[in-house]
């Protein structure tokens, strides 16, 4: 769905998250949230503007275009889906970091398959219990 680099996806994902809670997003907000320099944010914003994902003028507010809102929502939902999947399979890792590592490199087809698995497991608790029993017996982890 996206031809953005993983870094630009991260910027757009955070811009979308900010847009859910505030009307005003500035370079400093992104700089702090993503732990990057303000010049790095500015460079990324120009690329997002060139791709018509955002409206932005130097020293001004940043706002998402419709295209940016749609992709931003997809990116946030993809991240949430991967975290939910990792929680469901009882992986013993830093869930947020693992989802972040996965999200940029999975195809849309794989994301759709993971969504189907998550939906199936949530709608079929008896099968989810079978899966957990298998995970516990094969990995010797605690549930």
NUMAR-852684 format. One line per 10 residues: number of its first residue (from 0); for each residue x, y, z of N, C-alpha, C. Coordinates in nm, 3 decimals. Atoms other than C-alpha are relative to their C-alpha. Example, Ala and Ser with C-alpha at 12.3 -4.5 7.8 and 13.67 -1.06 7.14 Angstrom:
<sites>
0> 0.089:-0.119:0.000:1.230:-0.450:0.780:0.090:0.120:0.000  -0.082:-0.119:-0.006:1.367:-0.106:0.714:-0.077:0.109:0.073 $
</sites>
This chain:
<sites>
0> 0.082:-0.120:0.000:0.000:0.000:0.000:0.086:0.126:0.000  -0.082:-0.119:-0.011:0.291:0.233:0.052:0.131:-0.016:-0.076  -0.131:0.000:0.063:0.601:0.326:-0.140:0.096:0.087:0.081  -0.085:-0.079:-0.089:0.743:0.523:0.151:0.106:-0.088:0.064  -0.103:0.072:-0.074:1.062:0.426:0.326:-0.053:-0.029:0.141  0.042:0.025:-0.137:1.026:0.274:0.674:0.006:0.124:0.088  -0.013:-0.123:-0.079:1.146:0.602:0.822:-0.115:0.096:-0.027  0.110:-0.091:0.033:0.887:0.808:0.636:-0.133:-0.057:0.048  0.120:0.061:-0.056:0.619:0.558:0.736:-0.012:0.034:0.148  0.002:-0.033:-0.143:0.717:0.618:1.099:-0.045:0.144:0.024 $
10> 0.041:-0.139:-0.014:0.680:0.993:1.056:-0.150:0.014:-0.025  0.141:-0.012:0.033:0.341:0.957:0.891:-0.088:-0.068:0.105  0.074:0.070:-0.106:0.225:0.707:1.153:-0.014:0.089:0.123  0.006:-0.089:-0.116:0.313:0.949:1.432:-0.083:0.124:-0.027  0.084:-0.115:0.035:0.155:1.241:1.250:-0.147:-0.038:0.012  0.139:0.045:-0.011:-0.165:1.039:1.226:-0.041:-0.013:0.146  0.032:0.013:-0.143:-0.151:0.953:1.597:-0.021:0.137:0.064  0.017:-0.136:-0.053:-0.100:1.320:1.684:-0.133:0.058:-0.045  0.122:-0.060:0.054:-0.392:1.415:1.459:-0.125:-0.049:0.071  0.115:0.052:-0.073:-0.625:1.201:1.668:-0.026:0.077:0.129 $
20> 0.011:-0.065:-0.131:-0.560:1.414:1.976:0.018:0.151:-0.003  -0.025:-0.144:0.005:-0.463:1.760:1.859:-0.014:0.051:-0.143  0.011:-0.061:0.132:-0.524:1.996:1.570:0.134:0.058:-0.046  -0.126:-0.066:0.031:-0.173:2.138:1.587:0.117:-0.095:0.025  -0.122:0.080:-0.011:0.142:1.937:1.518:0.114:0.084:-0.055  -0.116:-0.079:0.043:0.481:2.103:1.493:0.123:-0.091:-0.010  -0.126:0.073:0.019:0.831:1.991:1.400:0.055:-0.048:0.134  -0.054:0.038:-0.131:0.933:1.990:1.765:-0.075:-0.119:0.060  0.077:0.114:-0.050:0.650:1.748:1.852:0.053:-0.131:-0.056  -0.052:0.122:0.064:0.778:1.493:1.601:0.143:-0.028:0.043 $
30> -0.139:0.015:-0.041:1.139:1.555:1.697:0.010:-0.070:0.135  0.000:0.058:-0.135:1.068:1.473:2.061:-0.055:-0.142:-0.003  0.066:0.130:0.001:0.835:1.180:1.991:0.087:-0.108:-0.065  -0.080:0.098:0.073:1.068:1.008:1.743:0.148:0.002:0.038  -0.139:-0.013:-0.044:1.392:1.112:1.916:0.096:0.022:-0.117  -0.085:-0.037:0.114:1.536:1.266:1.602:0.019:0.151:-0.001  -0.029:-0.143:0.005:1.683:1.604:1.521:-0.107:0.075:-0.079  0.099:-0.082:0.071:1.465:1.888:1.400:0.033:0.008:-0.149  -0.028:0.002:0.144:1.654:1.904:1.066:-0.043:-0.132:-0.067  0.046:0.128:0.055:1.576:1.533:1.015:-0.150:0.000:-0.021 $
40> 0.146:-0.009:0.012:1.208:1.599:1.079:-0.036:0.087:-0.120  0.029:-0.092:0.110:1.207:1.891:0.837:0.024:-0.066:-0.135  -0.031:0.071:0.125:1.371:1.681:0.565:-0.109:-0.102:-0.032  0.105:0.100:0.020:1.116:1.404:0.614:-0.132:0.065:-0.038  0.126:-0.070:0.030:0.827:1.651:0.611:-0.004:0.048:-0.145  -0.004:-0.044:0.139:0.939:1.788:0.276:-0.027:-0.118:-0.094  0.026:0.118:0.082:0.938:1.435:0.133:-0.147:-0.042:0.008  0.143:0.032:-0.015:0.591:1.368:0.276:-0.088:0.101:-0.073  0.073:-0.103:0.073:0.472:1.699:0.132:0.009:-0.025:-0.150  -0.018:0.030:0.143:0.618:1.610:-0.209:-0.087:-0.118:-0.044 $
50> 0.086:0.115:0.030:0.424:1.282:-0.191:-0.148:0.028:0.022  0.137:-0.046:-0.023:0.107:1.479:-0.109:-0.068:-0.072:0.116  0.054:0.060:-0.121:0.065:1.311:0.231:-0.033:0.105:0.106  0.020:-0.106:-0.099:0.080:1.637:0.427:-0.002:0.136:-0.066  -0.014:-0.142:0.033:0.039:2.012:0.402:0.095:0.057:0.104  -0.101:-0.050:-0.093:0.333:2.193:0.554:0.073:0.117:-0.062  -0.083:-0.114:0.038:0.502:2.528:0.531:0.104:0.019:0.110  -0.109:-0.019:-0.096:0.832:2.604:0.700:-0.047:0.086:0.117  0.037:-0.064:-0.126:0.777:2.708:1.064:-0.151:-0.001:0.026  0.145:0.003:-0.016:0.409:2.632:1.025:-0.048:-0.133:0.056 $
60> 0.062:0.122:-0.048:0.169:2.367:1.135:0.002:-0.106:-0.109  0.000:0.113:0.090:0.162:2.025:0.979:-0.140:-0.060:0.002  0.130:0.066:0.003:-0.165:1.874:0.862:0.002:-0.109:-0.106  0.008:0.112:0.093:-0.248:1.549:0.690:-0.099:0.030:-0.111  0.095:-0.004:0.110:-0.407:1.542:0.348:-0.090:-0.124:0.013  0.084:0.121:-0.002:-0.682:1.287:0.280:0.085:-0.124:-0.028  -0.091:0.111:0.032:-0.415:1.064:0.125:0.084:-0.036:0.122  -0.080:0.022:-0.121:-0.204:1.107:0.438:-0.080:-0.061:0.112  0.087:0.057:-0.105:-0.496:1.033:0.669:-0.027:-0.148:-0.027  0.029:0.139:0.036:-0.581:0.713:0.482:0.121:-0.090:0.026 $
70> -0.120:0.082:-0.020:-0.224:0.584:0.483:0.039:-0.001:0.147  -0.032:-0.006:-0.142:-0.165:0.701:0.840:-0.086:-0.095:0.080  0.090:0.092:-0.069:-0.471:0.511:0.959:0.039:-0.145:-0.027  -0.047:0.135:0.034:-0.351:0.199:0.774:0.125:-0.036:0.080  -0.126:0.027:-0.071:-0.005:0.229:0.933:-0.023:-0.025:0.149  0.030:0.018:-0.142:-0.147:0.265:1.285:-0.071:-0.133:0.022  0.073:0.128:-0.013:-0.388:-0.026:1.235:0.093:-0.119:-0.023  -0.097:0.107:0.025:-0.106:-0.240:1.093:0.084:-0.024:0.125  -0.080:0.012:-0.122:0.104:-0.170:1.401:-0.081:-0.066:0.111  0.086:0.057:-0.104:-0.186:-0.249:1.635:-0.027:-0.148:-0.026 $
80> 0.024:0.139:0.037:-0.260:-0.572:1.446:0.120:-0.087:0.033  -0.120:0.080:-0.026:0.098:-0.693:1.471:0.024:-0.015:0.150  -0.015:0.013:-0.145:0.110:-0.616:1.843:-0.102:-0.099:0.055  0.102:0.094:-0.046:-0.217:-0.803:1.895:0.039:-0.144:-0.036  -0.045:0.133:0.044:-0.081:-1.099:1.696:0.111:-0.052:0.091  -0.112:0.041:-0.085:0.239:-1.109:1.901:-0.048:-0.034:0.141  0.058:0.029:-0.132:0.037:-1.097:2.223:-0.074:-0.133:-0.004  0.076:0.124:0.012:-0.192:-1.376:2.102:0.089:-0.124:-0.004  -0.088:0.117:0.011:0.099:-1.607:2.021:0.097:-0.012:0.117  -0.077:0.006:-0.125:0.255:-1.536:2.360:0.151:0.005:-0.023 $
90> -0.142:-0.013:0.025:0.589:-1.435:2.220:0.067:0.070:0.118  -0.073:-0.055:-0.113:0.847:-1.351:2.484:0.100:0.103:-0.052  -0.085:-0.105:0.054:0.980:-1.023:2.348:-0.060:0.135:0.037  0.052:-0.135:-0.013:0.936:-0.649:2.359:-0.101:0.017:-0.114  0.106:0.002:0.100:0.601:-0.640:2.176:0.006:0.122:-0.091  -0.003:-0.121:0.083:0.625:-0.279:2.060:0.119:0.000:-0.095  -0.120:0.001:0.084:0.981:-0.316:1.930:-0.010:-0.106:-0.109  0.014:0.108:0.097:0.902:-0.645:1.759:-0.098:0.038:-0.110  0.099:-0.044:0.101:0.592:-0.505:1.586:0.061:0.106:-0.090  -0.068:-0.104:0.078:0.796:-0.204:1.476:0.098:-0.061:-0.099 $
100> -0.097:0.066:0.088:1.064:-0.432:1.332:-0.070:-0.073:-0.114  0.072:0.079:0.100:0.808:-0.642:1.146:-0.076:0.086:-0.102  0.104:-0.067:0.078:0.569:-0.381:1.013:0.045:0.052:-0.136  -0.044:-0.061:0.125:0.780:-0.227:0.739:0.038:-0.101:-0.107  -0.055:0.098:0.092:0.884:-0.553:0.578:-0.096:-0.111:-0.039  0.099:0.101:0.035:0.567:-0.758:0.554:-0.086:0.051:-0.115  0.085:-0.038:0.113:0.364:-0.758:0.235:-0.144:0.018:0.047  0.142:-0.016:-0.032:-0.001:-0.659:0.230:-0.069:-0.136:0.011  0.059:0.134:-0.005:-0.087:-1.024:0.162:0.027:-0.065:0.135  -0.034:0.057:-0.130:0.094:-1.130:0.479:-0.078:0.069:0.111 $
110> 0.078:-0.075:-0.099:-0.075:-0.855:0.680:-0.145:-0.049:0.000  0.138:0.051:0.008:-0.414:-0.976:0.553:-0.010:-0.140:0.061  0.001:0.134:-0.059:-0.325:-1.333:0.652:0.010:0.006:0.152  -0.011:-0.017:-0.145:-0.220:-1.222:1.000:-0.133:0.051:0.055  0.131:-0.050:-0.043:-0.548:-1.030:1.027:-0.101:-0.114:0.007  0.092:0.114:0.001:-0.738:-1.345:0.935:0.026:-0.092:0.119  -0.035:0.085:-0.115:-0.551:-1.546:1.201:-0.047:0.064:0.130  0.040:-0.072:-0.121:-0.611:-1.282:1.468:-0.151:-0.003:0.016  0.146:0.002:-0.005:-0.980:-1.259:1.381:-0.050:-0.140:0.034  0.040:0.137:-0.026:-1.014:-1.638:1.376:0.023:-0.038:0.147 $
120> -0.032:0.036:-0.139:-0.843:-1.680:1.714:-0.091:0.075:0.098  0.088:-0.077:-0.088:-1.051:-1.401:1.870:-0.144:-0.051:-0.005  0.138:0.048:0.016:-1.375:-1.552:1.735:-0.017:-0.148:0.035  0.005:0.143:-0.029:-1.286:-1.913:1.822:0.088:-0.033:0.120  -0.083:0.019:-0.120:-1.163:-1.929:2.182:0.042:-0.145:0.021  -0.038:0.141:-0.018:-1.165:-2.310:2.179:0.123:-0.034:-0.084  -0.119:0.023:0.083:-0.913:-2.311:1.892:0.120:0.077:0.053  -0.108:-0.078:-0.061:-0.712:-2.042:2.063:0.061:-0.078:0.117  -0.051:0.082:-0.111:-0.685:-2.265:2.371:0.085:-0.115:-0.052  -0.078:0.109:0.061:-0.563:-2.551:2.149:0.137:0.054:-0.044 $
130> -0.126:-0.061:0.042:-0.301:-2.319:2.000:0.090:0.028:0.120  -0.080:-0.030:-0.119:-0.187:-2.203:2.345:0.059:-0.126:0.061  -0.052:0.127:-0.052:-0.156:-2.562:2.464:0.116:-0.049:-0.084  -0.108:0.042:0.089:0.056:-2.641:2.161:0.124:0.087:0.021  -0.113:-0.091:-0.021:0.273:-2.332:2.211:0.071:-0.034:0.131  -0.059:0.031:-0.130:0.326:-2.417:2.577:0.078:-0.132:-0.006  -0.067:0.130:0.005:0.411:-2.780:2.504:0.124:0.002:-0.090  -0.114:0.000:0.094:0.646:-2.699:2.216:0.109:0.099:0.043  -0.098:-0.102:-0.038:0.818:-2.394:2.367:0.030:0.005:0.148  -0.018:-0.001:-0.146:0.788:-2.457:2.736:-0.006:0.142:0.056 $
140> 0.020:-0.134:-0.055:0.658:-2.106:2.804:-0.120:-0.001:0.091  0.114:-0.013:-0.090:0.415:-1.991:3.066:-0.108:0.083:-0.065  0.111:-0.078:0.055:0.069:-1.866:2.971:-0.060:0.087:0.107 $
</sites>
